[in-house]
Amino acid sequence: MSKYVDAANWINEQRKNKCIFQNFNQMFNLESFEDAYFVQDALETVWGNKGEVVGYKLALTSKAMQAMFGVNTSFKGNLFSKTILKGDQFISLSNYGRLGVEFELAIEIGEDFGANSSNLTVEECMRKVSAVYPAFELIDDRNADYPTVDLISQTADNSWNANTVLGSKSQNFSHLDFRVNKVFKRINGNTEMSVTGAALENPFNAVIWIADFLKNRGSKLKRGQIVMTGSTFPTYFPQPDDVIEFEVLDIGKIKINISE
């Protein structure tokens, strides 16, 4: 087996056993982010029980998070069909090593991105999109010690994606300015406000980033796929009995209830 398959099998066991996250780049001689993405490729086979890849997530989409890790780019992870949940959910902390909740705009692709899809403007990108959703990304950082996290290891571990929760679907979005469109996070009734532009200044830039990334790897964004565009608030680590709501103004809402 290649080192990528070995690393993928190791990640699978670490996740299954809810082991505390540890860097493994040196263990498997992963020297670059390209190595990390080859491990993600191998996870597609190892995680056959999670279904097929039906979309992508972007990690480190804010300048603050990039600065924290000393990088100036974002990173991707894969979304698997059987890990995507729809509508309000009851989420058990016991299913995760340590659950983190991120507050995002999810974007559904309306047509394949072809060879001429490089360097799109936001407006051109929006015309290729069929719907948007308020969404939660549920990450599992397995109690990682953030100051010591190696990003090659974290990226290889599918950028910590565990689940995606999609809220109400909206196809009426083309008139909105997603640089400044308001979003609201409510935790046990306490409300905070941000804007969709907190992720890459406009969440549609995440779609452009993913489209270029896939093209450079000989692939493409496809009709029906979902892109999770990055969190509009810092990651929240919930406690039992939390009620967590997220609203994207003029788009819709989503809610999760947390149990032990």
C-alpha angles and dihedrals in degrees: 000000000000122000088253093058090044090053092046092053090048091051090050092055093045091053094043091053094041091235118180108266114261131177112259104173093108093042090062099026094246104169105169144025088255086062088051091054091049087057089051087053090053091049089062088070097036090050096049088135089064092063129236128324107270100168148337143258129215120221128198097021097153126078090230093056092044090051091049090058096036097243136115101209141064128244133217137227132186127253115217123210097236093049094059116097125192128212131000112339145194108228124195119212089210090074092065138056088225119343120220123186122212126190113223150157110242116207125204117210114233101191138014116274106235134198091284093057097099122115094011121176118236089252092053090047093051090056089060092054123091103188147355131212139192103243147176123220110207109207128188110210091170092223093304118187096235100203090058100041115127107218094212088059093044092049092047087053086067090266087287095288112161106159142352123215116200121202131196115337119236127191092174103083110104093099094057126098102225093191089074107013107136125244128188129209116198121188114182088337097310110124132209127178132217136150133252088241090071084090111070090327088282124029091224087067085069090060091049090049093050092045091054092044093053093045090054088054094049096259137095145213110266136209111273096022120130126227119200103208105201136276122297091202134035115278112277120214106208132216129213114287094021116146109207122191132180127191129187106200113248090003110068149262142270132192137193129190116211125217133175 
